[in-house]
Protein backbone atom coordinates (compact mmCIF):
# COMPACT_ATOMS: atom_id res chain seq x y z
CA UNK A 1 0.00 0.00 0.00
CA UNK A 2 1.29 3.44 -0.93
CA UNK A 3 1.61 5.84 2.00
CA UNK A 4 1.30 9.57 1.36
CA UNK A 5 2.12 11.98 4.19
CA UNK A 6 0.40 15.34 3.68
CA UNK A 7 1.68 18.52 5.32
CA UNK A 8 -0.43 21.63 4.89
CA UNK A 9 -0.11 25.11 6.30
CA UNK A 10 0.32 28.79 5.62
CA UNK A 11 4.13 28.45 5.70
CA UNK A 12 4.50 32.21 6.17
CA UNK A 13 7.40 31.48 6.40
CA UNK A 14 8.27 27.76 6.47
CA UNK A 15 10.50 26.94 9.46
CA UNK A 16 12.51 24.16 11.08
CA UNK A 17 9.44 22.86 12.94
CA UNK A 18 7.59 22.20 9.68
CA UNK A 19 10.51 20.24 8.28
CA UNK A 20 10.98 18.33 11.55
CA UNK A 21 7.27 17.36 11.54
CA UNK A 22 7.50 16.07 7.98
CA UNK A 23 10.71 14.15 8.69
CA UNK A 24 9.34 12.63 11.89
CA UNK A 25 6.26 11.10 10.30
CA UNK A 26 7.92 10.12 7.04
CA UNK A 27 10.34 8.10 9.17
CA UNK A 28 7.68 6.60 11.44
CA UNK A 29 5.38 5.68 8.56
CA UNK A 30 8.09 4.84 6.02
CA UNK A 31 6.10 7.12 3.73
CA UNK A 32 6.54 6.88 -0.03
CA UNK A 33 5.69 10.52 -0.64
CA UNK A 34 5.59 13.77 1.33
CA UNK A 35 3.09 16.13 -0.20
CA UNK A 36 3.42 19.80 0.76
CA UNK A 37 0.20 21.82 0.58
CA UNK A 38 0.63 25.60 0.98
CA UNK A 39 -2.66 27.26 1.90
CA UNK A 40 -4.21 29.75 -0.46
CA UNK A 41 -6.82 31.59 1.59
CA UNK A 42 -6.90 29.95 5.03
CA UNK A 43 -10.29 30.81 6.52
CA UNK A 44 -9.12 30.70 10.16
CA UNK A 45 -6.19 33.07 9.64
CA UNK A 46 -5.86 36.68 8.58
CA UNK A 47 -4.04 37.72 5.41
CA UNK A 48 -0.66 36.22 4.57
CA UNK A 49 2.39 38.50 4.48
CA UNK A 50 4.45 36.74 1.81
CA UNK A 51 2.98 36.21 -1.64
CA UNK A 52 2.25 32.76 -3.04
CA UNK A 53 5.34 32.67 -5.27
CA UNK A 54 7.64 33.53 -2.36
CA UNK A 55 6.07 30.94 -0.04
CA UNK A 56 6.39 28.25 -2.72
CA UNK A 57 10.03 29.16 -3.39
CA UNK A 58 10.84 28.99 0.35
CA UNK A 59 9.11 25.60 0.63
CA UNK A 60 11.15 24.23 -2.25
CA UNK A 61 14.35 25.42 -0.55
CA UNK A 62 13.30 23.92 2.81
CA UNK A 63 11.96 20.55 1.69
CA UNK A 64 14.00 19.94 -1.46
CA UNK A 65 16.86 18.30 0.48
CA UNK A 66 14.45 15.60 1.75
CA UNK A 67 13.71 14.39 -1.78
CA UNK A 68 15.53 11.12 -2.54
CA UNK A 69 15.00 7.70 -4.11
CA UNK A 70 13.11 6.51 -1.01
CA UNK A 71 10.96 9.61 -0.40
CA UNK A 72 9.37 11.71 -3.11
CA UNK A 73 8.64 15.31 -2.08
CA UNK A 74 5.78 16.83 -4.08
CA UNK A 75 4.55 20.43 -4.04
CA UNK A 76 0.74 20.44 -4.34
CA UNK A 77 -0.65 23.87 -5.23
CA UNK A 78 -4.35 23.03 -5.36
CA UNK A 79 -5.25 25.25 -2.40
CA UNK A 80 -3.44 28.24 -3.90
CA UNK A 81 -5.10 27.64 -7.26
CA UNK A 82 -8.54 27.35 -5.66
CA UNK A 83 -10.37 30.68 -5.76
CA UNK A 84 -12.35 30.05 -2.57
CA UNK A 85 -11.35 29.87 1.12
CA UNK A 86 -9.28 26.83 2.00
CA UNK A 87 -10.99 23.95 3.80
CA UNK A 88 -8.93 20.86 4.59
CA UNK A 89 -11.89 18.54 4.00
CA UNK A 90 -12.19 19.70 0.38
CA UNK A 91 -8.46 19.24 -0.17
CA UNK A 92 -8.58 15.70 1.21
CA UNK A 93 -11.56 14.87 -1.00
CA UNK A 94 -9.55 16.00 -4.02
CA UNK A 95 -6.54 13.98 -2.87
CA UNK A 96 -8.67 10.88 -2.35
CA UNK A 97 -10.09 11.22 -5.87
CA UNK A 98 -6.57 11.57 -7.26
CA UNK A 99 -4.88 8.81 -5.25
CA UNK A 100 -7.74 6.28 -5.19
CA UNK A 101 -9.41 4.39 -2.34
CA UNK A 102 -6.47 2.15 -1.43
CA UNK A 103 -3.72 4.69 -0.70
CA UNK A 104 -2.90 5.47 2.91
CA UNK A 105 -3.25 9.24 3.22
CA UNK A 106 -1.91 10.66 6.50
CA UNK A 107 -2.65 14.31 7.20
CA UNK A 108 0.00 15.73 9.53
CA UNK A 109 -0.62 18.33 12.22
CA UNK A 110 0.70 19.66 15.49
CA UNK A 111 -1.04 19.19 18.82
CA UNK A 112 -2.29 22.80 18.79
CA UNK A 113 -4.33 22.01 15.68
CA UNK A 114 -5.78 18.86 17.23
CA UNK A 115 -6.98 20.87 20.22
CA UNK A 116 -9.00 23.03 17.81
CA UNK A 117 -10.09 20.24 15.48
CA UNK A 118 -13.79 20.56 16.37
CA UNK A 119 -13.78 24.10 14.89
CA UNK A 120 -12.75 22.83 11.44
CA UNK A 121 -15.29 22.61 8.65
CA UNK A 122 -16.83 19.09 8.54
CA UNK A 123 -14.10 17.87 10.89
CA UNK A 124 -15.52 14.39 11.43
CA UNK A 125 -15.46 13.80 7.67
CA UNK A 126 -11.65 14.03 7.79
CA UNK A 127 -11.53 10.51 9.27
CA UNK A 128 -13.48 9.11 6.33
CA UNK A 129 -10.91 10.54 3.94
CA UNK A 130 -7.54 10.16 5.66
CA UNK A 131 -5.58 9.15 8.72
CA UNK A 132 -4.14 11.78 11.06
CA UNK A 133 -0.56 12.06 12.27
CA UNK A 134 -0.30 14.34 15.31
CA UNK A 135 2.95 15.50 16.90
CA UNK A 136 3.17 17.18 20.28
CA UNK A 137 4.60 20.61 20.90
CA UNK A 138 5.88 21.99 24.21
CA UNK A 139 3.02 23.40 26.27
CA UNK A 140 0.35 21.20 24.71
CA UNK A 141 -1.07 18.28 26.68
CA UNK A 142 -2.36 15.45 24.51
CA UNK A 143 -3.91 13.61 27.44
CA UNK A 144 -7.52 12.82 26.63
CA UNK A 145 -8.85 15.24 29.24
CA UNK A 146 -7.07 18.16 27.53
CA UNK A 147 -8.89 17.60 24.24
CA UNK A 148 -12.37 18.93 23.47
CA UNK A 149 -14.79 16.18 24.57
CA UNK A 150 -16.07 15.47 21.05
CA UNK A 151 -12.52 15.19 19.69
CA UNK A 152 -11.44 12.95 22.58
CA UNK A 153 -14.43 10.71 21.96
CA UNK A 154 -13.62 10.48 18.25
CA UNK A 155 -9.98 9.66 18.89
CA UNK A 156 -10.63 7.06 21.58
CA UNK A 157 -11.32 4.29 19.07
CA UNK A 158 -8.92 5.48 16.36
CA UNK A 159 -5.48 5.57 18.03
CA UNK A 160 -3.08 3.25 16.24
CA UNK A 161 0.59 2.42 15.77
CA UNK A 162 2.52 3.82 12.79
CA UNK A 163 2.47 0.37 11.14
CA UNK A 164 -1.32 0.15 11.46
CA UNK A 165 -1.75 3.67 10.10
CA UNK A 166 0.47 2.88 7.13
CA UNK A 167 -1.67 -0.19 6.39
CA UNK A 168 -4.95 1.76 6.66
CA UNK A 169 -6.34 4.02 3.97
CA UNK A 170 -8.14 6.25 6.48
CA UNK A 171 -9.73 6.52 9.91
CA UNK A 172 -6.70 6.00 12.18
CA UNK A 173 -4.73 8.45 14.33
CA UNK A 174 -1.03 8.17 15.13
CA UNK A 175 0.25 10.27 18.05
CA UNK A 176 3.98 11.03 18.15
CA UNK A 177 5.08 12.51 21.48
CA UNK A 178 8.68 12.89 20.35
CA UNK A 179 8.73 16.22 18.49
CA UNK A 180 10.11 18.77 20.94
CA UNK A 181 10.14 21.82 18.66
CA UNK A 182 8.49 25.04 19.79
CA UNK A 183 8.54 27.32 16.74
CA UNK A 184 5.82 29.40 15.13
CA UNK A 185 5.79 31.46 11.96
CA UNK A 186 4.35 34.42 13.87
CA UNK A 187 7.37 34.37 16.20
CA UNK A 188 9.70 34.41 13.19
CA UNK A 189 7.82 37.26 11.54
CA UNK A 190 8.00 39.28 14.78
CA UNK A 191 11.77 38.76 14.96
CA UNK A 192 12.21 39.81 11.33
CA UNK A 193 9.94 42.84 11.75
CA UNK A 194 12.16 43.90 14.65
CA UNK A 195 15.32 43.39 12.59
CA UNK A 196 16.45 40.49 14.79
CA UNK A 197 17.85 38.23 12.07
CA UNK A 198 20.05 36.43 14.62
CA UNK A 199 16.92 35.29 16.49
CA UNK A 200 15.28 34.14 13.27
CA UNK A 201 18.41 32.24 12.27
CA UNK A 202 17.80 29.68 15.02
CA UNK A 203 14.24 29.06 13.80
CA UNK A 204 14.59 29.07 10.01
CA UNK A 205 16.83 27.05 7.70
CA UNK A 206 19.79 29.06 6.42
CA UNK A 207 18.72 28.81 2.78
CA UNK A 208 15.24 30.12 3.64
CA UNK A 209 16.59 33.03 5.69
CA UNK A 210 18.91 33.92 2.79
CA UNK A 211 15.88 33.99 0.50
CA UNK A 212 13.93 36.18 2.94
CA UNK A 213 16.81 38.66 3.12
CA UNK A 214 17.42 38.68 -0.64
CA UNK A 215 13.76 39.51 -1.31
CA UNK A 216 13.28 41.88 1.66
CA UNK A 217 10.38 39.86 3.07
CA UNK A 218 8.80 40.46 6.50
CA UNK A 219 10.11 44.00 6.81
CA UNK A 220 8.15 46.79 8.47
N, C-alpha and C positions, 0 to 999 in steps of 0.2 A: 504494500500500500504506500502510495506517495504521501509524504508529510510536508505540508506547506505552513511555515510559520509566518504570521501576518503582523506587521508592526505599523500601526497608524499613529498619527499625531500631527500637531501643528508644526513641530520642528522649527521653531522661530527663536533661536537657531537650534539645530541638532547639537547634542552634547554627549559627553562620555557615558552618561547614564543610559541614553537610548541605545548606544552601541553595546554596552554591557548587558542590557536586557535582551537584545537580539542574540548576542553570543551565548548567554546563559541557556536560553531555551533551545537554540539550535543544537547545542551540545547535549542537553538533557534528552531531547526528542530525536536526536540524530536526523534532523530535518534535511530534506532534499533541497528545499528552496526557502529563502527568506525574502518575503515580499514587503517592500517598503511603500507605505500609502500616505503621502503627504496630504493633509486636509486642504480643501478648497475654501469653504465657507463654514467653519465649525460653528454650529448654532449655539453652543454653550460658552463660547469665548468671544471677546470683542475683537475688533479688527487686527489683522496681522501686520507687523511692522515691516518685515522683509517681503518683497514681491515673490511670486511663484517661481520665476526663473532662478532667483538667488537661492531660495530654499532648496530647490531641486539640485542646483550645483553643489551646495554644501552637503547635501545628503550623499551625492555621488562621491565626494571627497571622503566623507566619514565612513561609508559602508563599502566602498569599492575594494579596500584591502581584504575584506572577508570573502570575496568571491574567489572560489577555487574549484577544482575538479570534483570535490565532494559536496560543496554548498554553492548553489546558484543564487546570486543576489539580483533581484528584479525590482526595478522602479515602476510602480503602478500609479498612473496619473489620473485614474478615473474620477477621483473626488475633485481634483482641480478642474478637470474638463466638464464636470457636471455643473450646470448653471444654477442649481438650487442649493439650499443649505445641506450640509453634509450630515447624513445619518448613517451610523455604522451598520444598522440592520439592512439598509439598501445596498451598501457596499458588499456585505457578506452574501446577499442574495445574488448579486452580479458575479461574485467569485464562485459561488456554488454552481451557477449556470455554466461558467467557463470551465471549471475544473471537474465537473461531474459529481455524481452521488457517492463515489467510492473514496475520493481523496480525503485524507485527514487534514482539515483546516484548523489551525490553532491560532486564535486571535490573542495577541499578547498585550498585557496591561500591567500597570503598577497597582499596588494595594490602594492608593488613593482613589483610583478610578473604580475599583471594586466597591469601595465604601459608598460611592454615589451611583452604583449601577441601576438602582431602581428609579433614577431620574432620566434614564436614557429612553429614547423613543422605542417602543415595542421591545423592551429589554428581555423579556422571557423568550421571544422568538430567536434571540441570538443562539440559544442552546439547540434549537432545531436546525441551525445552519452551520455551527462550528463548535469546536472545543474552546476552552479558555485556558490560557497560561498566565498565572498571576504571580508576580514577584513582590516581595515585601520591600518597603523603604523604611528607614529609621523614623520613628515617631508614629508608625501605623501598626495597630494591633489587629492581626488577622484571626484572633480568637473569635469563635462564633458569636459571642455576646457583643462584640464590637461592630458587627455587621448589622445593617438594617434587617429587621426580622424577616421580611419577605425574601431578601437575598440569602440570608442564612438558611432559611427553609429550602430554598431552591438548591443551594450548594450541598446540603446535607446528604443527598443521595447521589451526588455527581462527582465527588472527590475521587481522584484516581492517580495511579502512578504514571510517570512519563511513558513507560512501555504500553500501558493500557490506553493512554491518550493517543499515542502514535498509531495504535491499531484500531482506533475508533474514528469514524468520519465526523462525528459531532456529539454534543451532549455531555462531555466530560470536562472536569476542571482539574488542572494540575497546579498546586501551590508550590512555590519555590522560595523557602525562607532563607536563601543564601545570598541575596543581592543586597549588599550593604553600601548603596550609593545614594547619597542625598543631594541631588542636583536638580535644579529647575531652570527652565528657559527664562523665566521672569527674573530670577536671580542673576543670570548672565547678562540679560539686557540692562538691568540696573547697574551692574558693574561697568558695562561699556558706556552707558549714558554718563556715568560719573568719571569716565576716562581712566578707569582702573583696569587696564589691560592685564596687569600682573595677576589680579584676582581671577579674571576670566580665563587666564592661561591654564589654571589648575582644573577648570571645568570643561573646557572645550579642546578637542584635538588640535594640534598645532596647525595642520593644513587648513582646518576650518577657520581658525582665528586669523591666519594669513589672508584667507579669502575675505573675511569680514573687514579687515584693515585695508586691503587693496580696494575694496568697493565702498568704503566709508559707510558701512551699515551700522545701525544702532547708535547713531550720534544724535545728540540733542540739536 
